[in-house]
Amino acid sequence: MGSNMKEVLDSLTDTVRLCRGYEKVKSIQPVTIKNEYGCVQEIARIEYENGHTVDVDIGCDSGIAAIYDVAKYLMCH
């Protein structure tokens, strides 16, 4: 994961919260996890104020690609 991914996703959180319908997004954080097959996976974890979380795959993404993947998820759900 890029060395500035946390800063990119922190900034994206602030931007997303300015948009109507996304005010309840609490944070978007980069997380590295092991999936059910034992492989390392890089995700953006979207947390809402009610505690609900959603994971978006951002593996091998540049900052701009991670922004695209998270925005695409938010727009479709």
N, CA, C, O and CB atoms as a CASP TS submission, in Angstrom:
PFRMAT TS
TARGET T0000
AUTHOR 0000-0000-0000
METHOD Language model
MODEL 1
PARENT N/A
ATOM      1  N   MET     1       0.858  -1.168   0.000  1.00  0.00           N
ATOM      2  CA  MET     1       0.000   0.000   0.000  1.00  0.00           C
ATOM      3  C   MET     1       0.901   1.227   0.000  1.00  0.00           C
ATOM      4  O   MET     1       1.933   1.246   0.669  1.00  0.00           O
ATOM      5  CB  MET     1      -0.974   0.000   1.226  1.00  0.00           C
ATOM      6  N   GLY     2       0.512   2.234  -0.741  1.00  0.00           N
ATOM      7  CA  GLY     2       1.310   3.449  -0.823  1.00  0.00           C
ATOM      8  C   GLY     2       1.551   4.079   0.540  1.00  0.00           C
ATOM      9  O   GLY     2       0.721   3.978   1.444  1.00  0.00           O
ATOM     10  N   SER     3       2.689   4.724   0.670  1.00  0.00           N
ATOM     11  CA  SER     3       3.065   5.283   1.971  1.00  0.00           C
ATOM     12  C   SER     3       2.151   6.418   2.411  1.00  0.00           C
ATOM     13  O   SER     3       2.084   6.726   3.600  1.00  0.00           O
ATOM     14  CB  SER     3       4.488   5.776   1.926  1.00  0.00           C
ATOM     15  N   ASN     4       1.447   7.043   1.473  1.00  0.00           N
ATOM     16  CA  ASN     4       0.556   8.133   1.853  1.00  0.00           C
ATOM     17  C   ASN     4      -0.915   7.747   1.741  1.00  0.00           C
ATOM     18  O   ASN     4      -1.776   8.626   1.695  1.00  0.00           O
ATOM     19  CB  ASN     4       0.830   9.343   0.995  1.00  0.00           C
ATOM     20  N   MET     5      -1.222   6.445   1.697  1.00  0.00           N
ATOM     21  CA  MET     5      -2.605   6.008   1.532  1.00  0.00           C
ATOM     22  C   MET     5      -3.484   6.478   2.682  1.00  0.00           C
ATOM     23  O   MET     5      -4.641   6.833   2.453  1.00  0.00           O
ATOM     24  CB  MET     5      -2.666   4.494   1.419  1.00  0.00           C
ATOM     25  N   LYS     6      -2.976   6.492   3.904  1.00  0.00           N
ATOM     26  CA  LYS     6      -3.767   6.972   5.036  1.00  0.00           C
ATOM     27  C   LYS     6      -4.170   8.426   4.827  1.00  0.00           C
ATOM     28  O   LYS     6      -5.319   8.794   5.074  1.00  0.00           O
ATOM     29  CB  LYS     6      -2.980   6.820   6.349  1.00  0.00           C
ATOM     30  N   GLU     7      -3.240   9.249   4.377  1.00  0.00           N
ATOM     31  CA  GLU     7      -3.540  10.662   4.149  1.00  0.00           C
ATOM     32  C   GLU     7      -4.553  10.830   3.014  1.00  0.00           C
ATOM     33  O   GLU     7      -5.453  11.666   3.094  1.00  0.00           O
ATOM     34  CB  GLU     7      -2.250  11.436   3.827  1.00  0.00           C
ATOM     35  N   VAL     8      -4.399  10.036   1.969  1.00  0.00           N
ATOM     36  CA  VAL     8      -5.335  10.090   0.841  1.00  0.00           C
ATOM     37  C   VAL     8      -6.744   9.742   1.320  1.00  0.00           C
ATOM     38  O   VAL     8      -7.699  10.449   0.998  1.00  0.00           O
ATOM     39  CB  VAL     8      -4.891   9.121  -0.292  1.00  0.00           C
ATOM     40  N   LEU     9      -6.881   8.653   2.088  1.00  0.00           N
ATOM     41  CA  LEU     9      -8.206   8.220   2.532  1.00  0.00           C
ATOM     42  C   LEU     9      -8.770   9.135   3.619  1.00  0.00           C
ATOM     43  O   LEU     9      -9.986   9.313   3.694  1.00  0.00           O
ATOM     44  CB  LEU     9      -8.143   6.784   3.045  1.00  0.00           C
ATOM     45  N   ASP    10      -7.918   9.719   4.462  1.00  0.00           N
ATOM     46  CA  ASP    10      -8.400  10.710   5.436  1.00  0.00           C
ATOM     47  C   ASP    10      -8.988  11.913   4.710  1.00  0.00           C
ATOM     48  O   ASP    10     -10.051  12.411   5.082  1.00  0.00           O
ATOM     49  CB  ASP    10      -7.255  11.159   6.380  1.00  0.00           C
ATOM     50  N   SER    11      -8.301  12.375   3.684  1.00  0.00           N
ATOM     51  CA  SER    11      -8.780  13.504   2.892  1.00  0.00           C
ATOM     52  C   SER    11     -10.074  13.143   2.162  1.00  0.00           C
ATOM     53  O   SER    11     -10.992  13.959   2.076  1.00  0.00           O
ATOM     54  CB  SER    11      -7.706  13.947   1.885  1.00  0.00           C
ATOM     55  N   LEU    12     -10.141  11.918   1.638  1.00  0.00           N
ATOM     56  CA  LEU    12     -11.348  11.466   0.965  1.00  0.00           C
ATOM     57  C   LEU    12     -12.524  11.427   1.938  1.00  0.00           C
ATOM     58  O   LEU    12     -13.643  11.787   1.571  1.00  0.00           O
ATOM     59  CB  LEU    12     -11.127  10.085   0.340  1.00  0.00           C
ATOM     60  N   THR    13     -12.280  10.997   3.163  1.00  0.00           N
ATOM     61  CA  THR    13     -13.334  10.984   4.181  1.00  0.00           C
ATOM     62  C   THR    13     -13.932  12.374   4.343  1.00  0.00           C
ATOM     63  O   THR    13     -15.152  12.538   4.337  1.00  0.00           O
ATOM     64  CB  THR    13     -12.784  10.480   5.530  1.00  0.00           C
ATOM     65  N   ASP    14     -13.067  13.374   4.488  1.00  0.00           N
ATOM     66  CA  ASP    14     -13.538  14.754   4.654  1.00  0.00           C
ATOM     67  C   ASP    14     -14.362  15.195   3.451  1.00  0.00           C
ATOM     68  O   ASP    14     -15.395  15.846   3.611  1.00  0.00           O
ATOM     69  CB  ASP    14     -12.349  15.710   4.858  1.00  0.00           C
ATOM     70  N   THR    15     -13.920  14.850   2.266  1.00  0.00           N
ATOM     71  CA  THR    15     -14.620  15.239   1.041  1.00  0.00           C
ATOM     72  C   THR    15     -15.965  14.531   0.930  1.00  0.00           C
ATOM     73  O   THR    15     -16.974  15.164   0.619  1.00  0.00           O
ATOM     74  CB  THR    15     -13.760  14.928  -0.188  1.00  0.00           C
ATOM     75  N   VAL    16     -15.988  13.232   1.181  1.00  0.00           N
ATOM     76  CA  VAL    16     -17.223  12.451   1.080  1.00  0.00           C
ATOM     77  C   VAL    16     -18.269  12.980   2.061  1.00  0.00           C
ATOM     78  O   VAL    16     -19.453  13.050   1.730  1.00  0.00           O
ATOM     79  CB  VAL    16     -16.943  10.953   1.349  1.00  0.00           C
ATOM     80  N   ARG    17     -17.842  13.348   3.252  1.00  0.00           N
ATOM     81  CA  ARG    17     -18.790  13.831   4.268  1.00  0.00           C
ATOM     82  C   ARG    17     -19.453  15.149   3.870  1.00  0.00           C
ATOM     83  O   ARG    17     -20.501  15.499   4.415  1.00  0.00           O
ATOM     84  CB  ARG    17     -18.078  14.005   5.600  1.00  0.00           C
ATOM     85  N   LEU    18     -18.866  15.873   2.943  1.00  0.00           N
ATOM     86  CA  LEU    18     -19.465  17.114   2.452  1.00  0.00           C
ATOM     87  C   LEU    18     -20.602  16.857   1.471  1.00  0.00           C
ATOM     88  O   LEU    18     -21.380  17.762   1.169  1.00  0.00           O
ATOM     89  CB  LEU    18     -18.408  17.976   1.792  1.00  0.00           C
ATOM     90  N   CYS    19     -20.702  15.635   0.975  1.00  0.00           N
ATOM     91  CA  CYS    19     -21.690  15.294  -0.047  1.00  0.00           C
ATOM     92  C   CYS    19     -22.993  14.820   0.593  1.00  0.00           C
ATOM     93  O   CYS    19     -22.992  14.061   1.562  1.00  0.00           O
ATOM     94  CB  CYS    19     -21.137  14.211  -0.987  1.00  0.00           C
ATOM     95  N   ARG    20     -24.094  15.284   0.030  1.00  0.00           N
ATOM     96  CA  ARG    20     -25.416  14.910   0.536  1.00  0.00           C
ATOM     97  C   ARG    20     -25.573  13.394   0.492  1.00  0.00           C
ATOM     98  O   ARG    20     -25.296  12.756  -0.523  1.00  0.00           O
ATOM     99  CB  ARG    20     -26.539  15.598  -0.286  1.00  0.00           C
ATOM    100  N   GLY    21     -26.018  12.838   1.599  1.00  0.00           N
ATOM    101  CA  GLY    21     -26.244  11.407   1.698  1.00  0.00           C
ATOM    102  C   GLY    21     -25.080  10.638   2.297  1.00  0.00           C
ATOM    103  O   GLY    21     -25.210   9.452   2.600  1.00  0.00           O
ATOM    104  N   TYR    22     -23.937  11.305   2.471  1.00  0.00           N
ATOM    105  CA  TYR    22     -22.748  10.613   3.000  1.00  0.00           C
ATOM    106  C   TYR    22     -22.232  11.261   4.280  1.00  0.00           C
ATOM    107  O   TYR    22     -21.094  11.025   4.684  1.00  0.00           O
ATOM    108  CB  TYR    22     -21.637  10.597   1.952  1.00  0.00           C
ATOM    109  N   GLU    23     -23.070  12.077   4.915  1.00  0.00           N
ATOM    110  CA  GLU    23     -22.667  12.780   6.130  1.00  0.00           C
ATOM    111  C   GLU    23     -22.349  11.822   7.277  1.00  0.00           C
ATOM    112  O   GLU    23     -21.625  12.181   8.205  1.00  0.00           O
ATOM    113  CB  GLU    23     -23.757  13.741   6.556  1.00  0.00           C
ATOM    114  N   LYS    24     -22.884  10.618   7.214  1.00  0.00           N
ATOM    115  CA  LYS    24     -22.708   9.659   8.307  1.00  0.00           C
ATOM    116  C   LYS    24     -21.484   8.760   8.133  1.00  0.00           C
ATOM    117  O   LYS    24     -21.290   7.828   8.914  1.00  0.00           O
ATOM    118  CB  LYS    24     -23.941   8.802   8.430  1.00  0.00           C
ATOM    119  N   VAL    25     -20.661   9.024   7.127  1.00  0.00           N
ATOM    120  CA  VAL    25     -19.400   8.299   6.986  1.00  0.00           C
ATOM    121  C   VAL    25     -18.457   8.829   8.069  1.00  0.00           C
ATOM    122  O   VAL    25     -18.109  10.010   8.080  1.00  0.00           O
ATOM    123  CB  VAL    25     -18.780   8.474   5.533  1.00  0.00           C
ATOM    124  N   LYS    26     -18.056   7.953   8.963  1.00  0.00           N
ATOM    125  CA  LYS    26     -17.184   8.347  10.077  1.00  0.00           C
ATOM    126  C   LYS    26     -15.724   8.373   9.653  1.00  0.00           C
ATOM    127  O   LYS    26     -14.994   9.312   9.971  1.00  0.00           O
ATOM    128  CB  LYS    26     -17.364   7.394  11.260  1.00  0.00           C
ATOM    129  N   SER    27     -15.301   7.332   8.931  1.00  0.00           N
ATOM    130  CA  SER    27     -13.904   7.269   8.506  1.00  0.00           C
ATOM    131  C   SER    27     -13.745   6.293   7.351  1.00  0.00           C
ATOM    132  O   SER    27     -14.563   5.397   7.141  1.00  0.00           O
ATOM    133  CB  SER    27     -12.996   6.861   9.677  1.00  0.00           C
ATOM    134  N   ILE    28     -12.665   6.500   6.612  1.00  0.00           N
ATOM    135  CA  ILE    28     -12.232   5.556   5.574  1.00  0.00           C
ATOM    136  C   ILE    28     -10.750   5.331   5.841  1.00  0.00           C
ATOM    137  O   ILE    28      -9.939   6.246   5.697  1.00  0.00           O
ATOM    138  CB  ILE    28     -12.504   6.105   4.082  1.00  0.00           C
ATOM    139  N   GLN    29     -10.402   4.104   6.232  1.00  0.00           N
ATOM    140  CA  GLN    29      -9.043   3.800   6.655  1.00  0.00           C
ATOM    141  C   GLN    29      -8.443   2.660   5.850  1.00  0.00           C
ATOM    142  O   GLN    29      -9.148   1.709   5.513  1.00  0.00           O
ATOM    143  CB  GLN    29      -9.018   3.459   8.127  1.00  0.00           C
ATOM    144  N   PRO    30      -7.155   2.737   5.535  1.00  0.00           N
ATOM    145  CA  PRO    30      -6.492   1.606   4.887  1.00  0.00           C
ATOM    146  C   PRO    30      -6.203   0.515   5.919  1.00  0.00           C
ATOM    147  O   PRO    30      -5.726   0.796   7.018  1.00  0.00           O
ATOM    148  CB  PRO    30      -5.181   2.060   4.193  1.00  0.00           C
ATOM    149  N   VAL    31      -6.497  -0.721   5.550  1.00  0.00           N
ATOM    150  CA  VAL    31      -6.291  -1.859   6.457  1.00  0.00           C
ATOM    151  C   VAL    31      -5.715  -3.009   5.642  1.00  0.00           C
ATOM    152  O   VAL    31      -6.132  -3.246   4.509  1.00  0.00           O
ATOM    153  CB  VAL    31      -7.632  -2.285   7.169  1.00  0.00           C
ATOM    154  N   THR    32      -4.765  -3.713   6.219  1.00  0.00           N
ATOM    155  CA  THR    32      -4.230  -4.929   5.607  1.00  0.00           C
ATOM    156  C   THR    32      -4.753  -6.111   6.401  1.00  0.00           C
ATOM    157  O   THR    32      -4.564  -6.180   7.616  1.00  0.00           O
ATOM    158  CB  THR    32      -2.659  -4.918   5.569  1.00  0.00           C
ATOM    159  N   ILE    33      -5.410  -7.043   5.721  1.00  0.00           N
ATOM    160  CA  ILE    33      -6.001  -8.207   6.384  1.00  0.00           C
ATOM    161  C   ILE    33      -5.569  -9.480   5.674  1.00  0.00           C
ATOM    162  O   ILE    33      -5.030  -9.436   4.568  1.00  0.00           O
ATOM    163  CB  ILE    33      -7.546  -8.103   6.414  1.00  0.00           C
ATOM    164  N   LYS    34      -5.809 -10.610   6.319  1.00  0.00           N
ATOM    165  CA  LYS    34      -5.666 -11.910   5.660  1.00  0.00           C
ATOM    166  C   LYS    34      -7.066 -12.385   5.318  1.00  0.00           C
ATOM    167  O   LYS    34      -7.941 -12.428   6.183  1.00  0.00           O
ATOM    168  CB  LYS    34      -4.905 -12.956   6.570  1.00  0.00           C
ATOM    169  N   ASN    35      -7.278 -12.740   4.068  1.00  0.00           N
ATOM    170  CA  ASN    35      -8.600 -13.224   3.672  1.00  0.00           C
ATOM    171  C   ASN    35      -8.769 -14.680   4.081  1.00  0.00           C
ATOM    172  O   ASN    35      -7.886 -15.261   4.713  1.00  0.00           O
ATOM    173  CB  ASN    35      -8.809 -13.065   2.151  1.00  0.00           C
ATOM    174  N   GLU    36      -9.900 -15.263   3.719  1.00  0.00           N
ATOM    175  CA  GLU    36     -10.207 -16.632   4.137  1.00  0.00           C
ATOM    176  C   GLU    36      -9.254 -17.665   3.558  1.00  0.00           C
ATOM    177  O   GLU    36      -9.217 -18.804   4.024  1.00  0.00           O
ATOM    178  CB  GLU    36     -11.611 -16.980   3.743  1.00  0.00           C
ATOM    179  N   TYR    37      -8.479 -17.279   2.544  1.00  0.00           N
ATOM    180  CA  TYR    37      -7.506 -18.194   1.942  1.00  0.00           C
ATOM    181  C   TYR    37      -6.098 -17.981   2.481  1.00  0.00           C
ATOM    182  O   TYR    37      -5.156 -18.645   2.049  1.00  0.00           O
ATOM    183  CB  TYR    37      -7.503 -18.028   0.438  1.00  0.00           C
ATOM    184  N   GLY    38      -5.955 -17.048   3.431  1.00  0.00           N
ATOM    185  CA  GLY    38      -4.659 -16.773   4.030  1.00  0.00           C
ATOM    186  C   GLY    38      -3.809 -15.775   3.258  1.00  0.00           C
ATOM    187  O   GLY    38      -2.655 -15.535   3.611  1.00  0.00           O
ATOM    188  N   CYS    39      -4.372 -15.194   2.210  1.00  0.00           N
ATOM    189  CA  CYS    39      -3.649 -14.206   1.408  1.00  0.00           C
ATOM    190  C   CYS    39      -3.822 -12.817   2.010  1.00  0.00           C
ATOM    191  O   CYS    39      -4.884 -12.485   2.538  1.00  0.00           O
ATOM    192  CB  CYS    39      -4.140 -14.223  -0.059  1.00  0.00           C
ATOM    193  N   VAL    40      -2.776 -12.017   1.926  1.00  0.00           N
ATOM    194  CA  VAL    40      -2.844 -10.645   2.413  1.00  0.00           C
ATOM    195  C   VAL    40      -3.636  -9.811   1.409  1.00  0.00           C
ATOM    196  O   VAL    40      -3.436  -9.908   0.198  1.00  0.00           O
ATOM    197  CB  VAL    40      -1.415 -10.052   2.633  1.00  0.00           C
ATOM    198  N   GLN    41      -4.532  -8.997   1.941  1.00  0.00           N
ATOM    199  CA  GLN    41      -5.391  -8.171   1.100  1.00  0.00           C
ATOM    200  C   GLN    41      -5.403  -6.749   1.653  1.00  0.00           C
ATOM    201  O   GLN    41      -5.509  -6.546   2.863  1.00  0.00           O
ATOM    202  CB  GLN    41      -6.837  -8.754   1.029  1.00  0.00           C
ATOM    203  N   GLU    42      -5.293  -5.771   0.763  1.00  0.00           N
ATOM    204  CA  GLU    42      -5.341  -4.364   1.149  1.00  0.00           C
ATOM    205  C   GLU    42      -6.748  -3.845   0.869  1.00  0.00           C
ATOM    206  O   GLU    42      -7.268  -3.973  -0.238  1.00  0.00           O
ATOM    207  CB  GLU    42      -4.262  -3.520   0.382  1.00  0.00           C
ATOM    208  N   ILE    43      -7.348  -3.254   1.903  1.00  0.00           N
ATOM    209  CA  ILE    43      -8.714  -2.766   1.781  1.00  0.00           C
ATOM    210  C   ILE    43      -8.819  -1.342   2.320  1.00  0.00           C
ATOM    211  O   ILE    43      -7.983  -0.879   3.096  1.00  0.00           O
ATOM    212  CB  ILE    43      -9.688  -3.696   2.523  1.00  0.00           C
ATOM    213  N   ALA    44      -9.866  -0.678   1.884  1.00  0.00           N
ATOM    214  CA  ALA    44     -10.278   0.578   2.508  1.00  0.00           C
ATOM    215  C   ALA    44     -11.505   0.225   3.334  1.00  0.00           C
ATOM    216  O   ALA    44     -12.512  -0.233   2.794  1.00  0.00           O
ATOM    217  CB  ALA    44     -10.582   1.730   1.432  1.00  0.00           C
ATOM    218  N   ARG    45     -11.425   0.436   4.632  1.00  0.00           N
ATOM    219  CA  ARG    45     -12.560   0.131   5.516  1.00  0.00           C
ATOM    220  C   ARG    45     -13.358   1.405   5.730  1.00  0.00           C
ATOM    221  O   ARG    45     -12.867   2.372   6.313  1.00  0.00           O
ATOM    222  CB  ARG    45     -12.078  -0.461   6.887  1.00  0.00           C
ATOM    223  N   ILE    46     -14.595   1.392   5.250  1.00  0.00           N
ATOM    224  CA  ILE    46     -15.501   2.525   5.422  1.00  0.00           C
ATOM    225  C   ILE    46     -16.308   2.265   6.688  1.00  0.00           C
ATOM    226  O   ILE    46     -16.995   1.249   6.797  1.00  0.00           O
ATOM    227  CB  ILE    46     -16.441   2.723   4.165  1.00  0.00           C
ATOM    228  N   GLU    47     -16.223   3.187   7.644  1.00  0.00           N
ATOM    229  CA  GLU    47     -16.974   3.055   8.889  1.00  0.00           C
ATOM    230  C   GLU    47     -18.010   4.171   8.959  1.00  0.00           C
ATOM    231  O   GLU    47     -17.712   5.339   8.710  1.00  0.00           O
ATOM    232  CB  GLU    47     -16.026   3.097  10.127  1.00  0.00           C
ATOM    233  N   TYR    48     -19.233   3.778   9.305  1.00  0.00           N
ATOM    234  CA  TYR    48     -20.317   4.739   9.453  1.00  0.00           C
ATOM    235  C   TYR    48     -20.518   5.059  10.930  1.00  0.00           C
ATOM    236  O   TYR    48     -20.074   4.304  11.795  1.00  0.00           O
ATOM    237  CB  TYR    48     -21.623   4.196   8.829  1.00  0.00           C
ATOM    238  N   GLU    49     -21.178   6.162  11.218  1.00  0.00           N
ATOM    239  CA  GLU    49     -21.390   6.596  12.603  1.00  0.00           C
ATOM    240  C   GLU    49     -22.119   5.558  13.445  1.00  0.00           C
ATOM    241  O   GLU    49     -21.939   5.519  14.662  1.00  0.00           O
ATOM    242  CB  GLU    49     -22.166   7.889  12.623  1.00  0.00           C
ATOM    243  N   ASN    50     -22.942   4.712  12.818  1.00  0.00           N
ATOM    244  CA  ASN    50     -23.676   3.686  13.565  1.00  0.00           C
ATOM    245  C   ASN    50     -22.833   2.436  13.841  1.00  0.00           C
ATOM    246  O   ASN    50     -23.331   1.479  14.435  1.00  0.00           O
ATOM    247  CB  ASN    50     -24.926   3.293  12.801  1.00  0.00           C
ATOM    248  N   GLY    51     -21.561   2.435  13.417  1.00  0.00           N
ATOM    249  CA  GLY    51     -20.665   1.308  13.657  1.00  0.00           C
ATOM    250  C   GLY    51     -20.579   0.313  12.516  1.00  0.00           C
ATOM    251  O   GLY    51     -19.700  -0.549  12.519  1.00  0.00           O
ATOM    252  N   HIS    52     -21.465   0.410  11.545  1.00  0.00           N
ATOM    253  CA  HIS    52     -21.435  -0.477  10.374  1.00  0.00           C
ATOM    254  C   HIS    52     -20.154  -0.220   9.583  1.00  0.00           C
ATOM    255  O   HIS    52     -19.751   0.929   9.404  1.00  0.00           O
ATOM    256  CB  HIS    52     -22.694  -0.260   9.470  1.00  0.00           C
ATOM    257  N   THR    53     -19.517  -1.289   9.113  1.00  0.00           N
ATOM    258  CA  THR    53     -18.317  -1.143   8.287  1.00  0.00           C
ATOM    259  C   THR    53     -18.493  -1.890   6.973  1.00  0.00           C
ATOM    260  O   THR    53     -19.220  -2.880   6.889  1.00  0.00           O
ATOM    261  CB  THR    53     -17.069  -1.660   9.035  1.00  0.00           C
ATOM    262  N   VAL    54     -17.811  -1.393   5.959  1.00  0.00           N
ATOM    263  CA  VAL    54     -17.779  -2.006   4.633  1.00  0.00           C
ATOM    264  C   VAL    54     -16.327  -1.999   4.173  1.00  0.00           C
ATOM    265  O   VAL    54     -15.627  -1.002   4.345  1.00  0.00           O
ATOM    266  CB  VAL    54     -18.716  -1.245   3.608  1.00  0.00           C
ATOM    267  N   ASP    55     -15.874  -3.102   3.592  1.00  0.00           N
ATOM    268  CA  ASP    55     -14.512  -3.201   3.084  1.00  0.00           C
ATOM    269  C   ASP    55     -14.512  -3.128   1.555  1.00  0.00           C
ATOM    270  O   ASP    55     -15.270  -3.828   0.883  1.00  0.00           O
ATOM    271  CB  ASP    55     -13.849  -4.511   3.564  1.00  0.00           C
ATOM    272  N   VAL    56     -13.643  -2.263   1.025  1.00  0.00           N
ATOM    273  CA  VAL    56     -13.489  -2.098  -0.415  1.00  0.00           C
ATOM    274  C   VAL    56     -12.064  -2.490  -0.783  1.00  0.00           C
ATOM    275  O   VAL    56     -11.108  -1.975  -0.204  1.00  0.00           O
ATOM    276  CB  VAL    56     -13.807  -0.629  -0.861  1.00  0.00           C
ATOM    277  N   ASP    57     -11.921  -3.390  -1.732  1.00  0.00           N
ATOM    278  CA  ASP    57     -10.598  -3.848  -2.149  1.00  0.00           C
ATOM    279  C   ASP    57      -9.841  -2.715  -2.843  1.00  0.00           C
ATOM    280  O   ASP    57     -10.313  -2.163  -3.837  1.00  0.00           O
ATOM    281  CB  ASP    57     -10.717  -5.072  -3.086  1.00  0.00           C
ATOM    282  N   ILE    58      -8.669  -2.375  -2.315  1.00  0.00           N
ATOM    283  CA  ILE    58      -7.811  -1.367  -2.946  1.00  0.00           C
ATOM    284  C   ILE    58      -6.411  -1.928  -3.173  1.00  0.00           C
ATOM    285  O   ILE    58      -5.450  -1.166  -3.284  1.00  0.00           O
ATOM    286  CB  ILE    58      -7.742  -0.091  -2.080  1.00  0.00           C
ATOM    287  N   GLY    59      -6.290  -3.248  -3.242  1.00  0.00           N
ATOM    288  CA  GLY    59      -5.001  -3.888  -3.438  1.00  0.00           C
ATOM    289  C   GLY    59      -4.291  -3.382  -4.678  1.00  0.00           C
ATOM    290  O   GLY    59      -4.890  -3.290  -5.749  1.00  0.00           O
ATOM    291  N   CYS    60      -3.024  -3.055  -4.537  1.00  0.00           N
ATOM    292  CA  CYS    60      -2.161  -2.583  -5.624  1.00  0.00           C
ATOM    293  C   CYS    60      -2.605  -1.257  -6.212  1.00  0.00           C
ATOM    294  O   CYS    60      -2.144  -0.877  -7.288  1.00  0.00           O
ATOM    295  CB  CYS    60      -2.108  -3.609  -6.713  1.00  0.00           C
ATOM    296  N   ASP    61      -3.489  -0.546  -5.533  1.00  0.00           N
ATOM    297  CA  ASP    61      -3.987   0.722  -6.056  1.00  0.00           C
ATOM    298  C   ASP    61      -3.031   1.866  -5.744  1.00  0.00           C
ATOM    299  O   ASP    61      -2.382   1.888  -4.698  1.00  0.00           O
ATOM    300  CB  ASP    61      -5.366   1.024  -5.485  1.00  0.00           C
ATOM    301  N   SER    62      -2.961   2.807  -6.668  1.00  0.00           N
ATOM    302  CA  SER    62      -2.349   4.091  -6.388  1.00  0.00           C
ATOM    303  C   SER    62      -3.385   4.894  -5.606  1.00  0.00           C
ATOM    304  O   SER    62      -4.518   4.442  -5.441  1.00  0.00           O
ATOM    305  CB  SER    62      -1.895   4.833  -7.712  1.00  0.00           C
ATOM    306  N   GLY    63      -3.016   6.061  -5.130  1.00  0.00           N
ATOM    307  CA  GLY    63      -3.959   6.893  -4.399  1.00  0.00           C
ATOM    308  C   GLY    63      -5.193   7.219  -5.213  1.00  0.00           C
ATOM    309  O   GLY    63      -6.313   7.106  -4.714  1.00  0.00           O
ATOM    310  N   ILE    64      -5.003   7.622  -6.464  1.00  0.00           N
ATOM    311  CA  ILE    64      -6.133   8.004  -7.305  1.00  0.00           C
ATOM    312  C   ILE    64      -7.016   6.799  -7.617  1.00  0.00           C
ATOM    313  O   ILE    64      -8.236   6.937  -7.704  1.00  0.00           O
ATOM    314  CB  ILE    64      -5.637   8.645  -8.605  1.00  0.00           C
ATOM    315  N   ALA    65      -6.422   5.626  -7.785  1.00  0.00           N
ATOM    316  CA  ALA    65      -7.207   4.415  -8.037  1.00  0.00           C
ATOM    317  C   ALA    65      -8.008   4.028  -6.800  1.00  0.00           C
ATOM    318  O   ALA    65      -9.138   3.555  -6.925  1.00  0.00           O
ATOM    319  CB  ALA    65      -6.289   3.253  -8.462  1.00  0.00           C
ATOM    320  N   ALA    66      -7.442   4.220  -5.601  1.00  0.00           N
ATOM    321  CA  ALA    66      -8.176   3.938  -4.365  1.00  0.00           C
ATOM    322  C   ALA    66      -9.365   4.890  -4.236  1.00  0.00           C
ATOM    323  O   ALA    66     -10.453   4.474  -3.835  1.00  0.00           O
ATOM    324  CB  ALA    66      -7.243   4.064  -3.130  1.00  0.00           C
ATOM    325  N   ILE    67      -9.165   6.157  -4.570  1.00  0.00           N
ATOM    326  CA  ILE    67     -10.264   7.129  -4.542  1.00  0.00           C
ATOM    327  C   ILE    67     -11.372   6.663  -5.489  1.00  0.00           C
ATOM    328  O   ILE    67     -12.548   6.683  -5.127  1.00  0.00           O
ATOM    329  CB  ILE    67      -9.762   8.557  -4.940  1.00  0.00           C
ATOM    330  N   TYR    68     -11.004   6.252  -6.677  1.00  0.00           N
ATOM    331  CA  TYR    68     -11.970   5.774  -7.667  1.00  0.00           C
ATOM    332  C   TYR    68     -12.734   4.560  -7.136  1.00  0.00           C
ATOM    333  O   TYR    68     -13.961   4.514  -7.230  1.00  0.00           O
ATOM    334  CB  TYR    68     -11.258   5.419  -8.987  1.00  0.00           C
ATOM    335  N   ASP    69     -12.018   3.572  -6.577  1.00  0.00           N
ATOM    336  CA  ASP    69     -12.663   2.352  -6.093  1.00  0.00           C
ATOM    337  C   ASP    69     -13.639   2.647  -4.963  1.00  0.00           C
ATOM    338  O   ASP    69     -14.743   2.102  -4.939  1.00  0.00           O
ATOM    339  CB  ASP    69     -11.615   1.348  -5.623  1.00  0.00           C
ATOM    340  N   VAL    70     -13.245   3.502  -4.027  1.00  0.00           N
ATOM    341  CA  VAL    70     -14.129   3.846  -2.905  1.00  0.00           C
ATOM    342  C   VAL    70     -15.326   4.639  -3.413  1.00  0.00           C
ATOM    343  O   VAL    70     -16.459   4.355  -3.025  1.00  0.00           O
ATOM    344  CB  VAL    70     -13.363   4.658  -1.823  1.00  0.00           C
ATOM    345  N   ALA    71     -15.097   5.627  -4.272  1.00  0.00           N
ATOM    346  CA  ALA    71     -16.200   6.432  -4.807  1.00  0.00           C
ATOM    347  C   ALA    71     -17.164   5.565  -5.603  1.00  0.00           C
ATOM    348  O   ALA    71     -18.378   5.736  -5.497  1.00  0.00           O
ATOM    349  CB  ALA    71     -15.662   7.569  -5.690  1.00  0.00           C
ATOM    350  N   LYS    72     -16.642   4.639  -6.396  1.00  0.00           N
ATOM    351  CA  LYS    72     -17.480   3.736  -7.186  1.00  0.00           C
ATOM    352  C   LYS    72     -18.366   2.916  -6.255  1.00  0.00           C
ATOM    353  O   LYS    72     -19.559   2.753  -6.512  1.00  0.00           O
ATOM    354  CB  LYS    72     -16.610   2.804  -8.072  1.00  0.00           C
ATOM    355  N   TYR    73     -17.779   2.397  -5.170  1.00  0.00           N
ATOM    356  CA  TYR    73     -18.574   1.622  -4.214  1.00  0.00           C
ATOM    357  C   TYR    73     -19.685   2.489  -3.617  1.00  0.00           C
ATOM    358  O   TYR    73     -20.848   2.086  -3.585  1.00  0.00           O
ATOM    359  CB  TYR    73     -17.673   1.055  -3.092  1.00  0.00           C
ATOM    360  N   LEU    74     -19.319   3.676  -3.146  1.00  0.00           N
ATOM    361  CA  LEU    74     -20.298   4.546  -2.493  1.00  0.00           C
ATOM    362  C   LEU    74     -21.430   4.935  -3.446  1.00  0.00           C
ATOM    363  O   LEU    74     -22.587   5.011  -3.031  1.00  0.00           O
ATOM    364  CB  LEU    74     -19.611   5.804  -1.958  1.00  0.00           C
ATOM    365  N   MET    75     -21.113   5.178  -4.693  1.00  0.00           N
ATOM    366  CA  MET    75     -22.132   5.589  -5.653  1.00  0.00           C
ATOM    367  C   MET    75     -23.078   4.450  -6.013  1.00  0.00           C
ATOM    368  O   MET    75     -24.216   4.698  -6.411  1.00  0.00           O
ATOM    369  CB  MET    75     -21.475   6.121  -6.906  1.00  0.00           C
ATOM    370  N   CYS    76     -22.630   3.219  -5.882  1.00  0.00           N
ATOM    371  CA  CYS    76     -23.442   2.060  -6.272  1.00  0.00           C
ATOM    372  C   CYS    76     -24.201   1.432  -5.108  1.00  0.00           C
ATOM    373  O   CYS    76     -25.010   0.527  -5.314  1.00  0.00           O
ATOM    374  CB  CYS    76     -22.564   1.017  -6.908  1.00  0.00           C
ATOM    375  N   HIS    77     -23.948   1.905  -3.885  1.00  0.00           N
ATOM    376  CA  HIS    77     -24.606   1.281  -2.719  1.00  0.00           C
ATOM    377  C   HIS    77     -25.279   2.312  -1.847  1.00  0.00           C
ATOM    378  O   HIS    77     -25.877   1.965  -0.829  1.00  0.00           O
ATOM    379  CB  HIS    77     -23.597   0.492  -1.887  1.00  0.00           C
TER
END
